[in-house]
Amino acid sequence: MTGLIIRDSNNQNHTSLKNVIISLADIIKKYNWFLGDYECSVYPSTKIPETGDFVWLSGEEFVLILEKHEIQFIWGVALAYAKGIELKEILSHPRPFADGNEAFWKPELTMQNPLAEIEIISWDSTMLLVIAKSKELIEMFIKEYPNSLDLKEYNQT
């Protein structure tokens, strides 16, 4: 498990997932996405409503929404799942959350749902945390955000 903290001071809008999603759209489209515990600056799409427990989107839907709308996620978690995993399997685990989740700051990185491949956390609009099972995925994020910090190293200090 590997992870990053993205809080590049040159990119003041790094919790706008539009920048993240569009730069990695081909990867994002390979998964289905569970959005939970989110608070956004705007809610321009009925697919990401202001009220509701969670959102379940295909990667294609997620990319289309964010290509059309500038949405800053103040708080929230977005977890990527292989296309074959059904929502009922995901819902059999505790719901992921961002605000107040101390697990992100422990030396041993874990994802909130063991079925997930990628977890992107918007943390109080100040940073994004990215945790992934694949080191290659994390390397793609590092290319887009070269000033990011290794989350595991950060947590050990």
URZITA-V486497 format. One record per residue. N is the residue number from 1. BURIAL is b if it has 9 or more other ideal C-beta (glycine too) atoms within 8 Angstrom, else e. Layout:
N_BURIAL, N_BURIAL
This chain:
1_b, 2_b, 3_b, 4_b, 5_b, 6_b, 7_b, 8_b, 9_e, 10_e, 11_e, 12_e, 13_e, 14_b, 15_b, 16_b, 17_b, 18_b, 19_b, 20_b, 21_b, 22_b, 23_e, 24_b, 25_b, 26_e, 27_b, 28_b, 29_b, 30_e, 31_b, 32_b, 33_b, 34_b, 35_b, 36_b, 37_b, 38_b, 39_e, 40_b, 41_e, 42_e, 43_e, 44_e, 45_b, 46_e, 47_e, 48_b, 49_e, 50_e, 51_e, 52_e, 53_e, 54_e, 55_b, 56_e, 57_b, 58_e, 59_b, 60_e, 61_b, 62_b, 63_b, 64_e, 65_b, 66_b, 67_e, 68_e, 69_b, 70_e, 71_b, 72_b, 73_b, 74_b, 75_b, 76_b, 77_b, 78_b, 79_b, 80_b, 81_b, 82_e, 83_e, 84_e, 85_b, 86_e, 87_e, 88_e, 89_e, 90_b, 91_e, 92_e, 93_b, 94_e, 95_e, 96_b, 97_b, 98_b, 99_e, 100_e, 101_b, 102_e, 103_e, 104_b, 105_e, 106_b, 107_e, 108_e, 109_b, 110_e, 111_b, 112_b, 113_b, 114_e, 115_e, 116_b, 117_b, 118_b, 119_b, 120_b, 121_b, 122_b, 123_b, 124_e, 125_b, 126_e, 127_b, 128_b, 129_b, 130_b, 131_b, 132_b, 133_e, 134_b, 135_e, 136_e, 137_b, 138_b, 139_e, 140_b, 141_b, 142_b, 143_e, 144_b, 145_b, 146_e, 147_e, 148_b, 149_b, 150_b, 151_b, 152_b, 153_e, 154_b, 155_b, 156_e, 157_e
